[in-house]
Amino acid sequence: MVTIRADEISNIIRERIEQYNREVKIVNTGTVLQVGDGIARIHGLDEVMAGELVEFEEGTIGIALNLESNNVGVVLMGDGLMIQEGSSVKATGKIAQIP
């Protein structure tokens, strides 16, 4: 029969507590409602800014241009062939600019 010692348990718990990462990352995400002709309609990007870069889950970048109350119009900066309805999109917090 295996015996469990209290000091072993407390050491394991102490190590786990020391390794715990309390960093919280808030990400503004949305869902693709419609995509076609280089434009995507996104629902859920409530905090996105006009001209902000957004990233689709398959890696395509877009620029948020048409901010409406219930969706955001995004111009795709790529072919966007892998983007489908229901795909997730996240705001990057960066405004599109040319150096």
CYANA upper distance limits for C-alpha pairs under 8 A (distance plus 0.5 A):
  4 ILE  CA      8 GLU  CA      7.90
  4 ILE  CA      9 ILE  CA      8.14
  5 ARG  CA      9 ILE  CA      7.16
  6 ALA  CA     10 SER  CA      6.67
  7 ASP  CA     11 ASN  CA      6.55
  8 GLU  CA     12 ILE  CA      6.76
  9 ILE  CA     13 ILE  CA      6.71
 10 SER  CA     14 ARG  CA      6.49
 11 ASN  CA     15 GLU  CA      6.66
 12 ILE  CA     16 ARG  CA      6.78
 13 ILE  CA     17 ILE  CA      6.70
 14 ARG  CA     18 GLU  CA      6.74
 15 GLU  CA     19 GLN  CA      6.74
 16 ARG  CA     20 TYR  CA      6.66
 27 VAL  CA     90 LYS  CA      7.31
 27 VAL  CA     91 ALA  CA      7.67
 28 ASN  CA     45 LEU  CA      6.64
 28 ASN  CA     46 ASP  CA      8.12
 28 ASN  CA     47 GLU  CA      7.32
 28 ASN  CA     48 VAL  CA      8.11
 28 ASN  CA     90 LYS  CA      6.19
 28 ASN  CA     91 ALA  CA      6.00
 29 THR  CA     44 GLY  CA      6.88
 29 THR  CA     45 LEU  CA      6.21
 29 THR  CA     88 SER  CA      7.35
 29 THR  CA     89 VAL  CA      5.99
 29 THR  CA     90 LYS  CA      4.77
 29 THR  CA     91 ALA  CA      6.80
 30 GLY  CA     42 ILE  CA      6.65
 30 GLY  CA     43 HIS  CA      5.86
 30 GLY  CA     44 GLY  CA      4.65
 30 GLY  CA     45 LEU  CA      5.46
 30 GLY  CA     88 SER  CA      6.22
 30 GLY  CA     89 VAL  CA      5.59
 30 GLY  CA     90 LYS  CA      6.78
 31 THR  CA     42 ILE  CA      5.99
 31 THR  CA     43 HIS  CA      5.78
 31 THR  CA     44 GLY  CA      6.84
 31 THR  CA     85 GLU  CA      8.13
 31 THR  CA     86 GLY  CA      5.98
 31 THR  CA     87 SER  CA      6.17
 31 THR  CA     88 SER  CA      5.16
 31 THR  CA     89 VAL  CA      6.42
 32 VAL  CA     40 ALA  CA      7.27
 32 VAL  CA     41 ARG  CA      6.45
 32 VAL  CA     42 ILE  CA      5.07
 32 VAL  CA     43 HIS  CA      6.90
 32 VAL  CA     84 GLN  CA      7.50
 32 VAL  CA     85 GLU  CA      5.52
 32 VAL  CA     86 GLY  CA      5.55
 32 VAL  CA     87 SER  CA      5.88
 32 VAL  CA     88 SER  CA      6.85
 32 VAL  CA     89 VAL  CA      7.61
 33 LEU  CA     40 ALA  CA      7.94
 33 LEU  CA     41 ARG  CA      5.88
 33 LEU  CA     42 ILE  CA      5.99
 33 LEU  CA     43 HIS  CA      6.93
 33 LEU  CA     85 GLU  CA      5.85
 33 LEU  CA     86 GLY  CA      6.91
 34 GLN  CA     40 ALA  CA      6.14
 34 GLN  CA     41 ARG  CA      5.61
 34 GLN  CA     42 ILE  CA      7.81
 34 GLN  CA     84 GLN  CA      8.21
 34 GLN  CA     85 GLU  CA      6.17
 35 VAL  CA     39 ILE  CA      6.31
 35 VAL  CA     40 ALA  CA      4.74
 35 VAL  CA     41 ARG  CA      6.83
 35 VAL  CA     83 ILE  CA      7.84
 35 VAL  CA     84 GLN  CA      7.45
 35 VAL  CA     85 GLU  CA      7.43
 36 GLY  CA     40 ALA  CA      6.96
 38 GLY  CA     75 VAL  CA      6.48
 38 GLY  CA     76 LEU  CA      5.72
 38 GLY  CA     77 MET  CA      8.41
 38 GLY  CA     78 GLY  CA      8.43
 38 GLY  CA     79 ASP  CA      7.64
 38 GLY  CA     80 GLY  CA      7.76
 39 ILE  CA     73 GLY  CA      7.22
 39 ILE  CA     74 VAL  CA      6.11
 39 ILE  CA     75 VAL  CA      5.28
 39 ILE  CA     76 LEU  CA      6.36
 40 ALA  CA     73 GLY  CA      6.34
 40 ALA  CA     74 VAL  CA      5.63
 40 ALA  CA     75 VAL  CA      7.08
 40 ALA  CA     76 LEU  CA      7.62
 41 ARG  CA     71 ASN  CA      6.79
 41 ARG  CA     72 VAL  CA      6.11
 41 ARG  CA     73 GLY  CA      5.30
 41 ARG  CA     74 VAL  CA      6.82
 42 ILE  CA     71 ASN  CA      5.82
 42 ILE  CA     72 VAL  CA      5.55
 42 ILE  CA     73 GLY  CA      6.95
 42 ILE  CA     74 VAL  CA      7.83
 42 ILE  CA     89 VAL  CA      8.27
 43 HIS  CA     70 ASN  CA      6.97
 43 HIS  CA     71 ASN  CA      5.11
 43 HIS  CA     72 VAL  CA      6.99
 44 GLY  CA     70 ASN  CA      8.25
 44 GLY  CA     71 ASN  CA      7.45
 45 LEU  CA     71 ASN  CA      7.98
 45 LEU  CA     72 VAL  CA      7.53
 45 LEU  CA     90 LYS  CA      8.19
 45 LEU  CA     91 ALA  CA      7.75
 48 VAL  CA     52 GLU  CA      7.15
 48 VAL  CA     64 ALA  CA      7.95
 48 VAL  CA     91 ALA  CA      6.93
 48 VAL  CA     93 GLY  CA      8.15
 49 MET  CA     64 ALA  CA      7.59
 49 MET  CA     67 LEU  CA      8.43
 49 MET  CA     95 ILE  CA      8.31
 50 ALA  CA     64 ALA  CA      6.07
 50 ALA  CA     65 LEU  CA      5.71
 50 ALA  CA     66 ASN  CA      7.76
 50 ALA  CA     67 LEU  CA      7.32
 50 ALA  CA     95 ILE  CA      8.40
 51 GLY  CA     63 ILE  CA      6.07
 51 GLY  CA     64 ALA  CA      5.69
 51 GLY  CA     65 LEU  CA      6.11
 51 GLY  CA     95 ILE  CA      5.94
 51 GLY  CA     96 ALA  CA      6.16
 52 GLU  CA     63 ILE  CA      6.11
 52 GLU  CA     64 ALA  CA      5.93
 52 GLU  CA     65 LEU  CA      8.37
 52 GLU  CA     91 ALA  CA      7.83
 52 GLU  CA     92 THR  CA      7.77
 52 GLU  CA     93 GLY  CA      6.95
 52 GLU  CA     94 LYS  CA      6.03
 52 GLU  CA     95 ILE  CA      4.66
 52 GLU  CA     96 ALA  CA      6.29
 53 LEU  CA     61 ILE  CA      7.18
 53 LEU  CA     62 GLY  CA      6.15
 53 LEU  CA     63 ILE  CA      5.19
 53 LEU  CA     64 ALA  CA      6.93
 53 LEU  CA     91 ALA  CA      6.99
 53 LEU  CA     92 THR  CA      6.34
 53 LEU  CA     93 GLY  CA      7.52
 53 LEU  CA     94 LYS  CA      6.22
 53 LEU  CA     95 ILE  CA      6.37
 53 LEU  CA     96 ALA  CA      6.41
 54 VAL  CA     61 ILE  CA      6.23
 54 VAL  CA     62 GLY  CA      5.69
 54 VAL  CA     63 ILE  CA      6.59
 54 VAL  CA     64 ALA  CA      7.45
 54 VAL  CA     89 VAL  CA      7.20
 54 VAL  CA     90 LYS  CA      6.14
 54 VAL  CA     91 ALA  CA      4.95
 54 VAL  CA     92 THR  CA      5.99
 55 GLU  CA     59 GLY  CA      6.64
 55 GLU  CA     60 THR  CA      6.39
 55 GLU  CA     61 ILE  CA      5.16
 55 GLU  CA     62 GLY  CA      6.85
 55 GLU  CA     89 VAL  CA      6.15
 55 GLU  CA     90 LYS  CA      5.90
 55 GLU  CA     91 ALA  CA      6.93
 55 GLU  CA     92 THR  CA      7.41
 56 PHE  CA     60 THR  CA      5.83
 56 PHE  CA     61 ILE  CA      6.84
 56 PHE  CA     62 GLY  CA      8.28
 56 PHE  CA     83 ILE  CA      7.93
 56 PHE  CA     87 SER  CA      7.87
 56 PHE  CA     88 SER  CA      6.67
 56 PHE  CA     89 VAL  CA      4.91
 56 PHE  CA     90 LYS  CA      7.02
 57 GLU  CA     87 SER  CA      7.21
 57 GLU  CA     88 SER  CA      6.16
 57 GLU  CA     89 VAL  CA      6.48
 57 GLU  CA     90 LYS  CA      8.36
 58 GLU  CA     82 MET  CA      7.30
 58 GLU  CA     83 ILE  CA      7.56
 60 THR  CA     76 LEU  CA      7.77
 60 THR  CA     77 MET  CA      7.37
 60 THR  CA     78 GLY  CA      6.69
 60 THR  CA     80 GLY  CA      6.80
 61 ILE  CA     76 LEU  CA      6.83
 61 ILE  CA     77 MET  CA      6.02
 61 ILE  CA     78 GLY  CA      7.54
 62 GLY  CA     74 VAL  CA      6.34
 62 GLY  CA     75 VAL  CA      5.83
 62 GLY  CA     76 LEU  CA      4.84
 62 GLY  CA     77 MET  CA      5.66
 62 GLY  CA     78 GLY  CA      8.42
 63 ILE  CA     74 VAL  CA      5.81
 63 ILE  CA     75 VAL  CA      5.76
 63 ILE  CA     76 LEU  CA      7.20
 63 ILE  CA     77 MET  CA      7.95
 63 ILE  CA     96 ALA  CA      7.55
 64 ALA  CA     72 VAL  CA      7.15
 64 ALA  CA     73 GLY  CA      6.48
 64 ALA  CA     74 VAL  CA      4.89
 64 ALA  CA     75 VAL  CA      7.05
 65 LEU  CA     72 VAL  CA      7.83
 65 LEU  CA     73 GLY  CA      6.32
 65 LEU  CA     74 VAL  CA      6.32
 65 LEU  CA     75 VAL  CA      7.59
 66 ASN  CA     72 VAL  CA      6.06
 66 ASN  CA     73 GLY  CA      5.03
 66 ASN  CA     74 VAL  CA      7.40
 67 LEU  CA     71 ASN  CA      7.27
 67 LEU  CA     72 VAL  CA      5.27
 67 LEU  CA     73 GLY  CA      6.93
 68 GLU  CA     72 VAL  CA      6.24
 68 GLU  CA     73 GLY  CA      8.41
 76 LEU  CA     80 GLY  CA      7.15
 83 ILE  CA     87 SER  CA      7.03
